[in-house]
């Protein structure tokens, strides 16, 4: 016992000396400038780091003898032997690649890069599938800056109801964040990232949106997906059909550690093709990628930014048989609407484990998990864990914004800001007013007259509608909302209103419940196929009163939750009285008496006395929605959905009970299936299939029919994948059974990119087909040909529609589409 104690005591005394950590630091540069994001590797170990934007690096290592390898794409690597027994400074100067052009056999004028690329492409699948599983650690830093702003920015902010004392408030760093995560992968497509720590400048309650899964671009894949940067994928220089899209030029070879590396320039054959330009390095004889320095420009039709540079440095993990990325860098520049900016996301990967053992159900569709204490790490933690030193600009930004955040988090500051901001101004009447109690996370939104406005329909005449909302958010993201609206028709002198309450009590399962009390005019079709503004324009200018309304009075309760991952439940209970409304106004700006207003009865355009009798209905509606293998992110207090490659299925059962003095009595069962299928360079195909029927119709009123999203105007404000462009709003509403199919293929520029002149625009082509059949209509179909992304958001369609015993319909529709 005494010997054991003596040994332990000796170890304890010597522990500080055994575990002493020293810092090797310095600057990496060439003869003229610093080299940002250079890689520093400790040979034969898992230690590595990346220099910052100013070329500065540091490595924290135990005392010992090391071989340190310094690498930068386009420069010759340098190895230095270091004896580390104290903190040391080692500045490194790198020279450009010592490129040599060896004797090569040129066949029929072919550049010698081509046989190299044929071998690289031939071995693509081998390297793509080389590993069954692995884990690695990732330190990621992201920074975004605004360097220039529009000259009239102060006026724009003032017009929007804000104040700006100094335009420098907008310039500078707008996002700075660091994160440390552990990434897990298993073939074929399973991945999971666990964010261990997160730091966001100026907001110690937020979590970084740095994710290795977004940066880990594998160029052994045929196509490279870049999320929001582009609607379409990009073609890898190692794509199996790459020779159709790229030209290759051998710039020379680089020698290092007995290996020959081919430096190959890649150039798109057509500037507007979704292709990269730049340089890739291919190792001779093994034909693997060793590093990448590629770029995308505006001509490749990327969104939001002008240029995107991608750099990757790979290194050997197991001898020369396996290479993996050690550093990933994305750098971008933007010029939009007078704003100028740039930024980067930089990842340092280390501690690869090529034989991980995962517990059962480890990969369970949770692709990102943020640890509960991820944003609670102190400065000492970050000093020890940070692999890339901060620049002075970043240090200053942390200090400044963290200090400001502390001030802004005090009750005194919040009260003073609220006192100034809550003052009612004349412009608030038109643009809206917001009352805030920031320290209580409480606010009241009162939209201005412009957002609500005066509208017109033939039932109410000129009518004024007004909406409001009251919101309260708690620290754990629970919240409640009280919302309402009021409405008054000047012609029929009818007041209407609605007030509702919703409580979101469990954010991780999206659970919420609420109720609503109402007495207000509503469209027969509860999907609101025509907007009040468009109906006002058509009624006043063209004598077309498409909107048909009735008065609905009663109460409603609702409940929503996620029962298990990807399985959602919605329940709605309603008790309503439905009263008929008649036209009371015929105001005309352009008086065309040859075209009379139709009645407010959707079924009888010119018989104003055929309205329904007042009735009541008590209904329950239950919907189960299934999103198979739904992926998601887990945050400490929230769950964020990340989609699925499988379809979405919804099943709804609605029952009207003839109780409590109500007369409606029917059963309706329906289902829908929808999905979006990515087809690589050919764009993506989206579809939605719906169908169902009334099981029992003992007592069914017209407002209980199954309606479809039709359109009789040139404007399309409805969901493109749920609506018909030329179908009358109510003519074919079903009271027995129905089925509809919608499909649209978005080519994402695949065709237009081949047309001279036009291909430089970011306009994209779309074609769709829509089909409807029901007990009221044998069949109806539409075909639409469209152009979207006109000025980024406008969509124009030419539509053909046909039904039995009718003439072929045709016309143009104009709308706004933000979904693709």
Secondary structure, DSSP 8 states (H G I E B T S, - for coil): -HHHHHHHHHHHHHHHHHT-EEEEEEEEE-SSSB-TT-EEEETTSS-EEE--TTSEEEEEEESEEEEEEEE-TTB--EEEEEEESS-EE--EE--B---B-------TT--THHHHHHHHHHTHHHHHTS-SEEEEEEEEEEEEEEEE--TTHHHHHHHTT---S-GGGTSEEEEEEEEEEEEEEETTTEEEEEEEEEEETT-TTS-----HHHH---TTSSEE--GGG-SS-EE-TT-TTGGGTEEEEEEEEEEETTEEEEEEEEEESSTTSSB-EEEEEEETTT--EEEEEEEEEGGG--SS-SEEEEEEEEEEEETTTEEEEEEEEEEEEEEETTEEEEEEEEEEEEEEESS----TT--SSEEEEE-TTGGG--HHHHHHH-SS---HHHHHHHHHHHHHHHHHTSHHHHHHHHHHHTS--HHHHHH-EEEEEGGGTEEEEE--HHHH-EEEETTTEEEEEEEEEEEEE-TTS-EEEEEEEEEEETTTTEEEEEEEEEEEEEGGGTEEEEEEEEEEEEESSTT--S-HHHHHHHHHHH------EEEEEEEEEEEEEEEETTEEEEEEEEEEEEE---------SS--TTS----S-TT-TT-TT-----EEEEEEEEEEEEETT--EEEETTEEEE---SS-EEEEEEEEEE--TT---EEEEEEEEEEEEEE-GGG-EEEEEEEEEEEEEEEE--GGGSB--B---SSEE-S-TTTB-SS--SSTT-BSSEEEEEEEEEE-TTTTGGGSTTGGGS--EEEEEEEEEEETTEEEEEEEEEEEEEETTTEEEEEEEEEETTS--EEEEEEEE----
